[in-house]
Amino acid sequence: MRRNMPVNNMKGSIPEALAGLEQLASLNLGANRLNGTIPQALAELDQLASLALQQNRLTGVVPNLPFKNYTRY
């Protein structure tokens, strides 16, 4: 399952409820106006292989995500 929502002028924090999407393989929330931290709950998504969060206002540390290979921007 993929969720692509870039450049949607989304505001607020990344919803913890995304952790309930157990089959989520790709999530693109880049180029929005998201703030706060990256939820640790995303680390529970074993199928997640791609996560794009660039060009937001996120703070804090990147949780240990299940990716074997990833790039930080």
PDB file of N, CA, C, O and CB in Angstrom:
ATOM      1  N   MET A   1       0.843  -1.163   0.000  1.00  0.00           N
ATOM      2  CA  MET A   1       0.000   0.000   0.000  1.00  0.00           C
ATOM      3  C   MET A   1       0.894   1.233   0.000  1.00  0.00           C
ATOM      4  O   MET A   1       1.891   1.297   0.720  1.00  0.00           O
ATOM      5  CB  MET A   1      -0.962  -0.006   1.212  1.00  0.00           C
ATOM      6  N   ARG A   2       0.516   2.215  -0.826  1.00  0.00           N
ATOM      7  CA  ARG A   2       1.273   3.455  -0.906  1.00  0.00           C
ATOM      8  C   ARG A   2       0.363   4.637  -0.606  1.00  0.00           C
ATOM      9  O   ARG A   2      -0.812   4.643  -0.974  1.00  0.00           O
ATOM     10  CB  ARG A   2       1.925   3.609  -2.292  1.00  0.00           C
ATOM     11  N   ARG A   3       0.918   5.628   0.060  1.00  0.00           N
ATOM     12  CA  ARG A   3       0.210   6.880   0.342  1.00  0.00           C
ATOM     13  C   ARG A   3       1.111   8.020  -0.121  1.00  0.00           C
ATOM     14  O   ARG A   3       2.184   8.245   0.438  1.00  0.00           O
ATOM     15  CB  ARG A   3      -0.154   7.019   1.879  1.00  0.00           C
ATOM     16  N   ASN A   4       0.665   8.727  -1.138  1.00  0.00           N
ATOM     17  CA  ASN A   4       1.413   9.860  -1.666  1.00  0.00           C
ATOM     18  C   ASN A   4       0.597  11.127  -1.454  1.00  0.00           C
ATOM     19  O   ASN A   4      -0.472  11.301  -2.039  1.00  0.00           O
ATOM     20  CB  ASN A   4       1.749   9.659  -3.173  1.00  0.00           C
ATOM     21  N   MET A   5       1.118  12.003  -0.609  1.00  0.00           N
ATOM     22  CA  MET A   5       0.428  13.254  -0.305  1.00  0.00           C
ATOM     23  C   MET A   5       1.400  14.424  -0.269  1.00  0.00           C
ATOM     24  O   MET A   5       1.348  15.241   0.650  1.00  0.00           O
ATOM     25  CB  MET A   5      -0.310  13.146   1.027  1.00  0.00           C
ATOM     26  N   PRO A   6       2.299  14.514  -1.272  1.00  0.00           N
ATOM     27  CA  PRO A   6       3.220  15.638  -1.256  1.00  0.00           C
ATOM     28  C   PRO A   6       2.541  16.919  -1.724  1.00  0.00           C
ATOM     29  O   PRO A   6       1.548  16.882  -2.451  1.00  0.00           O
ATOM     30  CB  PRO A   6       4.428  15.338  -2.126  1.00  0.00           C
ATOM     31  N   VAL A   7       3.082  18.034  -1.304  1.00  0.00           N
ATOM     32  CA  VAL A   7       2.669  19.367  -1.719  1.00  0.00           C
ATOM     33  C   VAL A   7       1.157  19.555  -1.571  1.00  0.00           C
ATOM     34  O   VAL A   7       0.489  20.001  -2.504  1.00  0.00           O
ATOM     35  CB  VAL A   7       3.091  19.621  -3.165  1.00  0.00           C
ATOM     36  N   ASN A   8       0.632  19.221  -0.417  1.00  0.00           N
ATOM     37  CA  ASN A   8      -0.794  19.382  -0.139  1.00  0.00           C
ATOM     38  C   ASN A   8      -1.060  20.455   0.905  1.00  0.00           C
ATOM     39  O   ASN A   8      -2.195  20.620   1.351  1.00  0.00           O
ATOM     40  CB  ASN A   8      -1.384  18.068   0.321  1.00  0.00           C
ATOM     41  N   ASN A   9      -0.022  21.185   1.296  1.00  0.00           N
ATOM     42  CA  ASN A   9      -0.149  22.222   2.310  1.00  0.00           C
ATOM     43  C   ASN A   9      -0.725  21.662   3.612  1.00  0.00           C
ATOM     44  O   ASN A   9      -1.443  22.351   4.336  1.00  0.00           O
ATOM     45  CB  ASN A   9      -1.028  23.356   1.792  1.00  0.00           C
ATOM     46  N   MET A  10      -0.396  20.399   3.894  1.00  0.00           N
ATOM     47  CA  MET A  10      -0.844  19.773   5.135  1.00  0.00           C
ATOM     48  C   MET A  10      -0.133  20.425   6.312  1.00  0.00           C
ATOM     49  O   MET A  10       1.065  20.699   6.248  1.00  0.00           O
ATOM     50  CB  MET A  10      -0.580  18.243   5.113  1.00  0.00           C
ATOM     51  N   LYS A  11      -0.869  20.671   7.379  1.00  0.00           N
ATOM     52  CA  LYS A  11      -0.323  21.306   8.577  1.00  0.00           C
ATOM     53  C   LYS A  11      -0.521  20.398   9.777  1.00  0.00           C
ATOM     54  O   LYS A  11      -1.375  19.512   9.760  1.00  0.00           O
ATOM     55  CB  LYS A  11      -0.983  22.678   8.826  1.00  0.00           C
ATOM     56  N   GLY A  12       0.271  20.620  10.817  1.00  0.00           N
ATOM     57  CA  GLY A  12       0.144  19.843  12.039  1.00  0.00           C
ATOM     58  C   GLY A  12       1.201  18.766  12.117  1.00  0.00           C
ATOM     59  O   GLY A  12       2.207  18.809  11.410  1.00  0.00           O
ATOM     60  N   SER A  13       0.964  17.808  12.975  1.00  0.00           N
ATOM     61  CA  SER A  13       1.934  16.732  13.179  1.00  0.00           C
ATOM     62  C   SER A  13       1.580  15.511  12.340  1.00  0.00           C
ATOM     63  O   SER A  13       0.470  15.394  11.820  1.00  0.00           O
ATOM     64  CB  SER A  13       2.007  16.350  14.660  1.00  0.00           C
ATOM     65  N   ILE A  14       2.537  14.612  12.222  1.00  0.00           N
ATOM     66  CA  ILE A  14       2.304  13.349  11.523  1.00  0.00           C
ATOM     67  C   ILE A  14       1.430  12.486  12.428  1.00  0.00           C
ATOM     68  O   ILE A  14       1.807  12.234  13.572  1.00  0.00           O
ATOM     69  CB  ILE A  14       3.661  12.619  11.162  1.00  0.00           C
ATOM     70  N   PRO A  15       0.279  12.028  11.951  1.00  0.00           N
ATOM     71  CA  PRO A  15      -0.642  11.273  12.807  1.00  0.00           C
ATOM     72  C   PRO A  15      -0.074   9.921  13.255  1.00  0.00           C
ATOM     73  O   PRO A  15       0.444   9.155  12.443  1.00  0.00           O
ATOM     74  CB  PRO A  15      -1.951  11.052  12.075  1.00  0.00           C
ATOM     75  N   GLU A  16      -0.176   9.645  14.537  1.00  0.00           N
ATOM     76  CA  GLU A  16       0.227   8.340  15.078  1.00  0.00           C
ATOM     77  C   GLU A  16      -0.601   7.221  14.446  1.00  0.00           C
ATOM     78  O   GLU A  16      -0.150   6.079  14.365  1.00  0.00           O
ATOM     79  CB  GLU A  16       0.071   8.316  16.619  1.00  0.00           C
ATOM     80  N   ALA A  17      -1.810   7.552  14.002  1.00  0.00           N
ATOM     81  CA  ALA A  17      -2.719   6.551  13.429  1.00  0.00           C
ATOM     82  C   ALA A  17      -2.149   5.888  12.177  1.00  0.00           C
ATOM     83  O   ALA A  17      -2.621   4.823  11.781  1.00  0.00           O
ATOM     84  CB  ALA A  17      -4.052   7.192  13.097  1.00  0.00           C
ATOM     85  N   LEU A  18      -1.150   6.496  11.553  1.00  0.00           N
ATOM     86  CA  LEU A  18      -0.530   5.861  10.382  1.00  0.00           C
ATOM     87  C   LEU A  18       0.061   4.506  10.745  1.00  0.00           C
ATOM     88  O   LEU A  18       0.194   3.635   9.885  1.00  0.00           O
ATOM     89  CB  LEU A  18       0.561   6.767   9.791  1.00  0.00           C
ATOM     90  N   ALA A  19       0.414   4.325  12.004  1.00  0.00           N
ATOM     91  CA  ALA A  19       0.975   3.049  12.452  1.00  0.00           C
ATOM     92  C   ALA A  19      -0.035   1.924  12.316  1.00  0.00           C
ATOM     93  O   ALA A  19       0.347   0.754  12.313  1.00  0.00           O
ATOM     94  CB  ALA A  19       1.446   3.150  13.898  1.00  0.00           C
ATOM     95  N   GLY A  20      -1.309   2.250  12.204  1.00  0.00           N
ATOM     96  CA  GLY A  20      -2.335   1.229  12.014  1.00  0.00           C
ATOM     97  C   GLY A  20      -2.402   0.699  10.591  1.00  0.00           C
ATOM     98  O   GLY A  20      -3.098  -0.283  10.333  1.00  0.00           O
ATOM     99  N   LEU A  21      -1.695   1.329   9.667  1.00  0.00           N
ATOM    100  CA  LEU A  21      -1.673   0.873   8.272  1.00  0.00           C
ATOM    101  C   LEU A  21      -0.545  -0.146   8.116  1.00  0.00           C
ATOM    102  O   LEU A  21       0.519   0.162   7.579  1.00  0.00           O
ATOM    103  CB  LEU A  21      -1.483   2.080   7.278  1.00  0.00           C
ATOM    104  N   GLU A  22      -0.792  -1.340   8.585  1.00  0.00           N
ATOM    105  CA  GLU A  22       0.262  -2.363   8.687  1.00  0.00           C
ATOM    106  C   GLU A  22       0.864  -2.774   7.355  1.00  0.00           C
ATOM    107  O   GLU A  22       1.996  -3.256   7.326  1.00  0.00           O
ATOM    108  CB  GLU A  22      -0.284  -3.575   9.360  1.00  0.00           C
ATOM    109  N   GLN A  23       0.152  -2.603   6.259  1.00  0.00           N
ATOM    110  CA  GLN A  23       0.670  -2.975   4.943  1.00  0.00           C
ATOM    111  C   GLN A  23       1.295  -1.800   4.199  1.00  0.00           C
ATOM    112  O   GLN A  23       1.626  -1.920   3.019  1.00  0.00           O
ATOM    113  CB  GLN A  23      -0.437  -3.566   4.108  1.00  0.00           C
ATOM    114  N   LEU A  24       1.461  -0.665   4.878  1.00  0.00           N
ATOM    115  CA  LEU A  24       2.013   0.524   4.253  1.00  0.00           C
ATOM    116  C   LEU A  24       3.464   0.277   3.844  1.00  0.00           C
ATOM    117  O   LEU A  24       4.311  -0.030   4.682  1.00  0.00           O
ATOM    118  CB  LEU A  24       1.916   1.729   5.203  1.00  0.00           C
ATOM    119  N   ALA A  25       3.739   0.415   2.549  1.00  0.00           N
ATOM    120  CA  ALA A  25       5.087   0.182   2.035  1.00  0.00           C
ATOM    121  C   ALA A  25       5.779   1.481   1.653  1.00  0.00           C
ATOM    122  O   ALA A  25       7.008   1.546   1.649  1.00  0.00           O
ATOM    123  CB  ALA A  25       5.038  -0.745   0.835  1.00  0.00           C
ATOM    124  N   SER A  26       5.004   2.522   1.331  1.00  0.00           N
ATOM    125  CA  SER A  26       5.580   3.780   0.896  1.00  0.00           C
ATOM    126  C   SER A  26       4.726   4.930   1.411  1.00  0.00           C
ATOM    127  O   SER A  26       3.500   4.897   1.307  1.00  0.00           O
ATOM    128  CB  SER A  26       5.700   3.828  -0.639  1.00  0.00           C
ATOM    129  N   LEU A  27       5.373   5.938   1.960  1.00  0.00           N
ATOM    130  CA  LEU A  27       4.665   7.101   2.484  1.00  0.00           C
ATOM    131  C   LEU A  27       5.419   8.355   2.063  1.00  0.00           C
ATOM    132  O   LEU A  27       6.588   8.531   2.407  1.00  0.00           O
ATOM    133  CB  LEU A  27       4.523   7.027   4.036  1.00  0.00           C
ATOM    134  N   ASN A  28       4.740   9.229   1.315  1.00  0.00           N
ATOM    135  CA  ASN A  28       5.343  10.473   0.859  1.00  0.00           C
ATOM    136  C   ASN A  28       4.529  11.628   1.406  1.00  0.00           C
ATOM    137  O   ASN A  28       3.404  11.872   0.969  1.00  0.00           O
ATOM    138  CB  ASN A  28       5.423  10.530  -0.692  1.00  0.00           C
ATOM    139  N   LEU A  29       5.106  12.338   2.368  1.00  0.00           N
ATOM    140  CA  LEU A  29       4.494  13.523   2.961  1.00  0.00           C
ATOM    141  C   LEU A  29       5.375  14.745   2.737  1.00  0.00           C
ATOM    142  O   LEU A  29       5.273  15.735   3.463  1.00  0.00           O
ATOM    143  CB  LEU A  29       4.246  13.310   4.464  1.00  0.00           C
ATOM    144  N   GLY A  30       6.236  14.672   1.736  1.00  0.00           N
ATOM    145  CA  GLY A  30       7.188  15.745   1.480  1.00  0.00           C
ATOM    146  C   GLY A  30       6.524  17.038   1.033  1.00  0.00           C
ATOM    147  O   GLY A  30       5.420  17.037   0.488  1.00  0.00           O
ATOM    148  N   ALA A  31       7.222  18.140   1.277  1.00  0.00           N
ATOM    149  CA  ALA A  31       6.826  19.478   0.837  1.00  0.00           C
ATOM    150  C   ALA A  31       5.449  19.882   1.344  1.00  0.00           C
ATOM    151  O   ALA A  31       4.623  20.387   0.584  1.00  0.00           O
ATOM    152  CB  ALA A  31       6.846  19.549  -0.667  1.00  0.00           C
ATOM    153  N   ASN A  32       5.211  19.661   2.611  1.00  0.00           N
ATOM    154  CA  ASN A  32       4.001  20.131   3.276  1.00  0.00           C
ATOM    155  C   ASN A  32       4.413  21.110   4.362  1.00  0.00           C
ATOM    156  O   ASN A  32       5.500  21.684   4.292  1.00  0.00           O
ATOM    157  CB  ASN A  32       3.174  18.943   3.870  1.00  0.00           C
ATOM    158  N   ARG A  33       3.580  21.309   5.347  1.00  0.00           N
ATOM    159  CA  ARG A  33       3.913  22.203   6.466  1.00  0.00           C
ATOM    160  C   ARG A  33       3.776  21.437   7.781  1.00  0.00           C
ATOM    161  O   ARG A  33       3.275  21.969   8.772  1.00  0.00           O
ATOM    162  CB  ARG A  33       2.992  23.470   6.467  1.00  0.00           C
ATOM    163  N   LEU A  34       4.223  20.195   7.776  1.00  0.00           N
ATOM    164  CA  LEU A  34       4.136  19.359   8.971  1.00  0.00           C
ATOM    165  C   LEU A  34       5.178  19.806   9.988  1.00  0.00           C
ATOM    166  O   LEU A  34       6.274  20.231   9.623  1.00  0.00           O
ATOM    167  CB  LEU A  34       4.331  17.866   8.616  1.00  0.00           C
ATOM    168  N   ASN A  35       4.822  19.706  11.273  1.00  0.00           N
ATOM    169  CA  ASN A  35       5.762  20.069  12.329  1.00  0.00           C
ATOM    170  C   ASN A  35       5.754  18.993  13.400  1.00  0.00           C
ATOM    171  O   ASN A  35       4.995  18.027  13.323  1.00  0.00           O
ATOM    172  CB  ASN A  35       5.411  21.448  12.937  1.00  0.00           C
ATOM    173  N   GLY A  36       6.606  19.170  14.398  1.00  0.00           N
ATOM    174  CA  GLY A  36       6.711  18.176  15.465  1.00  0.00           C
ATOM    175  C   GLY A  36       7.739  17.122  15.121  1.00  0.00           C
ATOM    176  O   GLY A  36       8.638  17.351  14.312  1.00  0.00           O
ATOM    177  N   THR A  37       7.599  15.975  15.738  1.00  0.00           N
ATOM    178  CA  THR A  37       8.564  14.894  15.555  1.00  0.00           C
ATOM    179  C   THR A  37       8.006  13.798  14.649  1.00  0.00           C
ATOM    180  O   THR A  37       6.809  13.748  14.365  1.00  0.00           O
ATOM    181  CB  THR A  37       8.958  14.303  16.910  1.00  0.00           C
ATOM    182  N   ILE A  38       8.892  12.939  14.211  1.00  0.00           N
ATOM    183  CA  ILE A  38       8.489  11.755  13.452  1.00  0.00           C
ATOM    184  C   ILE A  38       8.051  10.717  14.477  1.00  0.00           C
ATOM    185  O   ILE A  38       8.840  10.340  15.343  1.00  0.00           O
ATOM    186  CB  ILE A  38       9.663  11.209  12.526  1.00  0.00           C
ATOM    187  N   PRO A  39       6.807  10.246  14.395  1.00  0.00           N
ATOM    188  CA  PRO A  39       6.321   9.303  15.414  1.00  0.00           C
ATOM    189  C   PRO A  39       7.129   8.005  15.449  1.00  0.00           C
ATOM    190  O   PRO A  39       7.405   7.401  14.412  1.00  0.00           O
ATOM    191  CB  PRO A  39       4.858   8.980  15.163  1.00  0.00           C
ATOM    192  N   GLN A  40       7.495   7.596  16.641  1.00  0.00           N
ATOM    193  CA  GLN A  40       8.186   6.315  16.823  1.00  0.00           C
ATOM    194  C   GLN A  40       7.323   5.165  16.315  1.00  0.00           C
ATOM    195  O   GLN A  40       7.844   4.112  15.948  1.00  0.00           O
ATOM    196  CB  GLN A  40       8.544   6.097  18.309  1.00  0.00           C
ATOM    197  N   ALA A  41       6.011   5.359  16.293  1.00  0.00           N
ATOM    198  CA  ALA A  41       5.084   4.320  15.834  1.00  0.00           C
ATOM    199  C   ALA A  41       5.363   3.912  14.388  1.00  0.00           C
ATOM    200  O   ALA A  41       5.026   2.794  13.998  1.00  0.00           O
ATOM    201  CB  ALA A  41       3.640   4.806  15.965  1.00  0.00           C
ATOM    202  N   LEU A  42       5.969   4.786  13.586  1.00  0.00           N
ATOM    203  CA  LEU A  42       6.295   4.410  12.205  1.00  0.00           C
ATOM    204  C   LEU A  42       7.323   3.281  12.168  1.00  0.00           C
ATOM    205  O   LEU A  42       7.396   2.541  11.187  1.00  0.00           O
ATOM    206  CB  LEU A  42       6.825   5.625  11.431  1.00  0.00           C
ATOM    207  N   ALA A  43       8.112   3.148  13.224  1.00  0.00           N
ATOM    208  CA  ALA A  43       9.111   2.080  13.299  1.00  0.00           C
ATOM    209  C   ALA A  43       8.453   0.706  13.414  1.00  0.00           C
ATOM    210  O   ALA A  43       9.106  -0.315  13.200  1.00  0.00           O
ATOM    211  CB  ALA A  43      10.046   2.312  14.489  1.00  0.00           C
ATOM    212  N   GLU A  44       7.175   0.678  13.747  1.00  0.00           N
ATOM    213  CA  GLU A  44       6.445  -0.595  13.868  1.00  0.00           C
ATOM    214  C   GLU A  44       5.975  -1.127  12.521  1.00  0.00           C
ATOM    215  O   GLU A  44       5.508  -2.262  12.433  1.00  0.00           O
ATOM    216  CB  GLU A  44       5.247  -0.424  14.788  1.00  0.00           C
ATOM    217  N   LEU A  45       6.093  -0.322  11.474  1.00  0.00           N
ATOM    218  CA  LEU A  45       5.602  -0.713  10.146  1.00  0.00           C
ATOM    219  C   LEU A  45       6.658  -1.535   9.418  1.00  0.00           C
ATOM    220  O   LEU A  45       7.540  -0.984   8.759  1.00  0.00           O
ATOM    221  CB  LEU A  45       5.222   0.536   9.309  1.00  0.00           C
ATOM    222  N   ASP A  46       6.564  -2.839   9.541  1.00  0.00           N
ATOM    223  CA  ASP A  46       7.568  -3.744   8.971  1.00  0.00           C
ATOM    224  C   ASP A  46       7.639  -3.692   7.446  1.00  0.00           C
ATOM    225  O   ASP A  46       8.686  -3.993   6.873  1.00  0.00           O
ATOM    226  CB  ASP A  46       7.278  -5.155   9.402  1.00  0.00           C
ATOM    227  N   GLN A  47       6.556  -3.318   6.785  1.00  0.00           N
ATOM    228  CA  GLN A  47       6.531  -3.284   5.323  1.00  0.00           C
ATOM    229  C   GLN A  47       7.016  -1.958   4.752  1.00  0.00           C
ATOM    230  O   GLN A  47       7.220  -1.849   3.543  1.00  0.00           O
ATOM    231  CB  GLN A  47       5.137  -3.560   4.830  1.00  0.00           C
ATOM    232  N   LEU A  48       7.204  -0.949   5.599  1.00  0.00           N
ATOM    233  CA  LEU A  48       7.586   0.380   5.134  1.00  0.00           C
ATOM    234  C   LEU A  48       8.983   0.341   4.520  1.00  0.00           C
ATOM    235  O   LEU A  48       9.958   0.015   5.196  1.00  0.00           O
ATOM    236  CB  LEU A  48       7.534   1.398   6.293  1.00  0.00           C
ATOM    237  N   ALA A  49       9.070   0.678   3.229  1.00  0.00           N
ATOM    238  CA  ALA A  49      10.345   0.644   2.522  1.00  0.00           C
ATOM    239  C   ALA A  49      10.759   2.021   2.023  1.00  0.00           C
ATOM    240  O   ALA A  49      11.918   2.232   1.665  1.00  0.00           O
ATOM    241  CB  ALA A  49      10.269  -0.321   1.359  1.00  0.00           C
ATOM    242  N   SER A  50       9.815   2.961   1.998  1.00  0.00           N
ATOM    243  CA  SER A  50      10.099   4.296   1.488  1.00  0.00           C
ATOM    244  C   SER A  50       9.339   5.326   2.314  1.00  0.00           C
ATOM    245  O   SER A  50       8.134   5.196   2.529  1.00  0.00           O
ATOM    246  CB  SER A  50       9.722   4.410  -0.009  1.00  0.00           C
ATOM    247  N   LEU A  51      10.056   6.351   2.774  1.00  0.00           N
ATOM    248  CA  LEU A  51       9.459   7.404   3.581  1.00  0.00           C
ATOM    249  C   LEU A  51      10.054   8.734   3.144  1.00  0.00           C
ATOM    250  O   LEU A  51      11.259   8.943   3.282  1.00  0.00           O
ATOM    251  CB  LEU A  51       9.691   7.154   5.103  1.00  0.00           C
ATOM    252  N   ALA A  52       9.233   9.632   2.622  1.00  0.00           N
ATOM    253  CA  ALA A  52       9.691  10.950   2.175  1.00  0.00           C
ATOM    254  C   ALA A  52       9.057  12.009   3.062  1.00  0.00           C
ATOM    255  O   ALA A  52       7.834  12.146   3.102  1.00  0.00           O
ATOM    256  CB  ALA A  52       9.336  11.197   0.671  1.00  0.00           C
ATOM    257  N   LEU A  53       9.890  12.754   3.770  1.00  0.00           N
ATOM    258  CA  LEU A  53       9.415  13.793   4.682  1.00  0.00           C
ATOM    259  C   LEU A  53      10.129  15.124   4.455  1.00  0.00           C
ATOM    260  O   LEU A  53      10.023  16.030   5.282  1.00  0.00           O
ATOM    261  CB  LEU A  53       9.604  13.346   6.123  1.00  0.00           C
ATOM    262  N   GLN A  54      10.843  15.249   3.362  1.00  0.00           N
ATOM    263  CA  GLN A  54      11.624  16.458   3.103  1.00  0.00           C
ATOM    264  C   GLN A  54      10.727  17.685   2.975  1.00  0.00           C
ATOM    265  O   GLN A  54       9.536  17.583   2.683  1.00  0.00           O
ATOM    266  CB  GLN A  54      12.459  16.287   1.836  1.00  0.00           C
ATOM    267  N   GLN A  55      11.326  18.827   3.197  1.00  0.00           N
ATOM    268  CA  GLN A  55      10.681  20.129   3.082  1.00  0.00           C
ATOM    269  C   GLN A  55       9.454  20.270   3.992  1.00  0.00           C
ATOM    270  O   GLN A  55       8.387  20.699   3.553  1.00  0.00           O
ATOM    271  CB  GLN A  55      10.279  20.369   1.647  1.00  0.00           C
ATOM    272  N   ASN A  56       9.624  19.909   5.238  1.00  0.00           N
ATOM    273  CA  ASN A  56       8.633  20.118   6.285  1.00  0.00           C
ATOM    274  C   ASN A  56       9.322  20.853   7.427  1.00  0.00           C
ATOM    275  O   ASN A  56      10.463  21.290   7.285  1.00  0.00           O
ATOM    276  CB  ASN A  56       8.008  18.760   6.771  1.00  0.00           C
ATOM    277  N   ARG A  57       8.652  20.987   8.529  1.00  0.00           N
ATOM    278  CA  ARG A  57       9.204  21.681   9.701  1.00  0.00           C
ATOM    279  C   ARG A  57       9.334  20.708  10.870  1.00  0.00           C
ATOM    280  O   ARG A  57       8.962  21.025  12.000  1.00  0.00           O
ATOM    281  CB  ARG A  57       8.311  22.889  10.100  1.00  0.00           C
ATOM    282  N   LEU A  58       9.858  19.539  10.587  1.00  0.00           N
ATOM    283  CA  LEU A  58       9.977  18.501  11.606  1.00  0.00           C
ATOM    284  C   LEU A  58      11.190  18.753  12.496  1.00  0.00           C
ATOM    285  O   LEU A  58      12.185  19.332  12.061  1.00  0.00           O
ATOM    286  CB  LEU A  58      10.077  17.116  10.951  1.00  0.00           C
ATOM    287  N   THR A  59      11.091  18.312  13.741  1.00  0.00           N
ATOM    288  CA  THR A  59      12.168  18.481  14.708  1.00  0.00           C
ATOM    289  C   THR A  59      12.451  17.147  15.391  1.00  0.00           C
ATOM    290  O   THR A  59      11.706  16.182  15.220  1.00  0.00           O
ATOM    291  CB  THR A  59      11.808  19.566  15.753  1.00  0.00           C
ATOM    292  N   GLY A  60      13.522  17.101  16.156  1.00  0.00           N
ATOM    293  CA  GLY A  60      13.835  15.905  16.931  1.00  0.00           C
ATOM    294  C   GLY A  60      14.669  14.905  16.154  1.00  0.00           C
ATOM    295  O   GLY A  60      15.214  15.212  15.094  1.00  0.00           O
ATOM    296  N   VAL A  61      14.756  13.719  16.697  1.00  0.00           N
ATOM    297  CA  VAL A  61      15.580  12.673  16.104  1.00  0.00           C
ATOM    298  C   VAL A  61      14.735  11.773  15.194  1.00  0.00           C
ATOM    299  O   VAL A  61      13.519  11.663  15.353  1.00  0.00           O
ATOM    300  CB  VAL A  61      16.261  11.837  17.206  1.00  0.00           C
ATOM    301  N   VAL A  62      15.405  11.146  14.254  1.00  0.00           N
ATOM    302  CA  VAL A  62      14.741  10.185  13.372  1.00  0.00           C
ATOM    303  C   VAL A  62      14.699   8.853  14.109  1.00  0.00           C
ATOM    304  O   VAL A  62      15.744   8.344  14.512  1.00  0.00           O
ATOM    305  CB  VAL A  62      15.484  10.053  11.983  1.00  0.00           C
ATOM    306  N   PRO A  63      13.511   8.276  14.294  1.00  0.00           N
ATOM    307  CA  PRO A  63      13.436   6.987  14.997  1.00  0.00           C
ATOM    308  C   PRO A  63      14.105   5.872  14.192  1.00  0.00           C
ATOM    309  O   PRO A  63      14.317   6.005  12.987  1.00  0.00           O
ATOM    310  CB  PRO A  63      11.972   6.620  15.281  1.00  0.00           C
ATOM    311  N   ASN A  64      14.426   4.794  14.859  1.00  0.00           N
ATOM    312  CA  ASN A  64      14.990   3.632  14.173  1.00  0.00           C
ATOM    313  C   ASN A  64      13.897   2.992  13.334  1.00  0.00           C
ATOM    314  O   ASN A  64      13.035   2.275  13.842  1.00  0.00           O
ATOM    315  CB  ASN A  64      15.589   2.604  15.189  1.00  0.00           C
ATOM    316  N   LEU A  65      13.953   3.266  12.045  1.00  0.00           N
ATOM    317  CA  LEU A  65      12.941   2.767  11.118  1.00  0.00           C
ATOM    318  C   LEU A  65      13.364   1.412  10.567  1.00  0.00           C
ATOM    319  O   LEU A  65      14.543   1.064  10.630  1.00  0.00           O
ATOM    320  CB  LEU A  65      12.710   3.770   9.967  1.00  0.00           C
ATOM    321  N   PRO A  66      12.418   0.638  10.025  1.00  0.00           N
ATOM    322  CA  PRO A  66      12.715  -0.725   9.608  1.00  0.00           C
ATOM    323  C   PRO A  66      13.470  -0.844   8.286  1.00  0.00           C
ATOM    324  O   PRO A  66      13.654  -1.957   7.794  1.00  0.00           O
ATOM    325  CB  PRO A  66      11.456  -1.479   9.506  1.00  0.00           C
ATOM    326  N   PHE A  67      13.914   0.268   7.697  1.00  0.00           N
ATOM    327  CA  PHE A  67      14.589   0.207   6.406  1.00  0.00           C
ATOM    328  C   PHE A  67      15.948  -0.461   6.517  1.00  0.00           C
ATOM    329  O   PHE A  67      16.661  -0.293   7.507  1.00  0.00           O
ATOM    330  CB  PHE A  67      14.744   1.601   5.827  1.00  0.00           C
ATOM    331  N   LYS A  68      16.290  -1.208   5.505  1.00  0.00           N
ATOM    332  CA  LYS A  68      17.640  -1.769   5.438  1.00  0.00           C
ATOM    333  C   LYS A  68      18.607  -0.709   4.925  1.00  0.00           C
ATOM    334  O   LYS A  68      19.745  -0.619   5.384  1.00  0.00           O
ATOM    335  CB  LYS A  68      17.675  -3.026   4.529  1.00  0.00           C
ATOM    336  N   ASN A  69      18.143   0.091   3.967  1.00  0.00           N
ATOM    337  CA  ASN A  69      18.936   1.175   3.411  1.00  0.00           C
ATOM    338  C   ASN A  69      18.062   2.425   3.338  1.00  0.00           C
ATOM    339  O   ASN A  69      16.937   2.375   2.842  1.00  0.00           O
ATOM    340  CB  ASN A  69      19.501   0.799   2.003  1.00  0.00           C
ATOM    341  N   TYR A  70      18.576   3.523   3.826  1.00  0.00           N
ATOM    342  CA  TYR A  70      17.820   4.756   3.705  1.00  0.00           C
ATOM    343  C   TYR A  70      18.781   5.928   3.641  1.00  0.00           C
ATOM    344  O   TYR A  70      19.945   5.817   4.026  1.00  0.00           O
ATOM    345  CB  TYR A  70      16.834   4.918   4.878  1.00  0.00           C
ATOM    346  N   THR A  71      18.283   7.045   3.153  1.00  0.00           N
ATOM    347  CA  THR A  71      19.071   8.249   3.026  1.00  0.00           C
ATOM    348  C   THR A  71      18.425   9.348   3.844  1.00  0.00           C
ATOM    349  O   THR A  71      17.218   9.565   3.743  1.00  0.00           O
ATOM    350  CB  THR A  71      19.213   8.668   1.554  1.00  0.00           C
ATOM    351  N   ARG A  72      19.201  10.037   4.645  1.00  0.00           N
ATOM    352  CA  ARG A  72      18.716  11.190   5.390  1.00  0.00           C
ATOM    353  C   ARG A  72      19.055  12.437   4.590  1.00  0.00           C
ATOM    354  O   ARG A  72      20.157  12.561   4.056  1.00  0.00           O
ATOM    355  CB  ARG A  72      19.336  11.249   6.827  1.00  0.00           C
ATOM    356  N   TYR A  73      18.114  13.349   4.510  1.00  0.00           N
ATOM    357  CA  TYR A  73      18.324  14.637   3.818  1.00  0.00           C
ATOM    358  C   TYR A  73      18.375  15.740   4.826  1.00  0.00           C
ATOM    359  O   TYR A  73      18.544  16.903   4.461  1.00  0.00           O
ATOM    360  CB  TYR A  73      17.215  14.917   2.783  1.00  0.00           C
TER     361      TYR A  73
END
